[in-house]
């Protein structure tokens, strides 16, 4: 019995909103050590930008992410500043 290779993955172009949001969260990997937490937060932020989710101040607490080396309030401020750059 043999195993099939995994399917190819198409990456988002750098100009898309999805890629920009995921890049913002990935830049904060020093504060968010768990990769799945970063993905969950990025998805929630993407929904926020589409008008479906909560503000980053609420998301940092409600997504139950593990934060190291910074307070949740400071992390929310940093995320809010970067998200505002995308909105423009």
N, C-alpha and C positions, 0 to 999 in steps of 0.2 A: 504494500500500500504506500502511496506517495502523497505528499502534501503539495497543494497548489501554491504558487507564489501569491503574496498579498496583492490586492488591487493597487493600481497607481493612484497617487493622491495629487489632485490639482491644488496648487496654492493660490491664495488670493493675490491679485496684483497689489502693489504698494499704494496705489491711489485710492483703493476702496476704503470705506469707513470701517469695515470689519477688521482689515489689516491694521489700520491706524489704532483702533481700540486695543487689539491684542498686543500691539507693539508697546503701547503705554503701560499696560499691565506687566508685560515681560520685562520692561526696564526697571520695574520695582521688585525684581526677584530677590533682592537682598532682604526685603521686608516680608516677602511672601514666599517662603521656602518650598511649599508643596505645589507641584505643577498643576494638579487638579483644582486646587483653590484658585490659582491664577486663571485657569480656563473658565471656571464658574463665575468669577468676578468679571472677566472680560465679556462673557455672554450677557450677564446682567447689565453691564454698562452699555453694550450694544443695544439692548432692548430699551434702555433709558433714552438713548439718542433717537430711537424710533418712536418715542412717545408712549411706550408700553411699560416702562419700569419706574423704579423709585430713584430719587436723587442719590448721588454717590455717598452723601453723609449717612443715609439710611442703609444703602447696599453694603457698606463696609461692615456694619453690624449684623444685618439680616442674612448675609450669605455664609456666616459662620466660618470665616477663613482664619487660618492661623497666621498671626502677625508677630514679627520679631524685630526688635531694635527700634521701634517707633510706636507712638500711641495711635490708636485708631482714629482719633480726631485729626492728627497731623497727616496721616495717610489719606484720609478723606479730602483734606485741603489740597494735597499734592495732586490727587486724582482729579479733583474739580478744576484746578488750574489747567491741567493738560486737556481735559475734556472740552473746556471752553475754547481752547485753541482749535479744536476740530470743528466746533460749531460754526466758527467764522468762515 
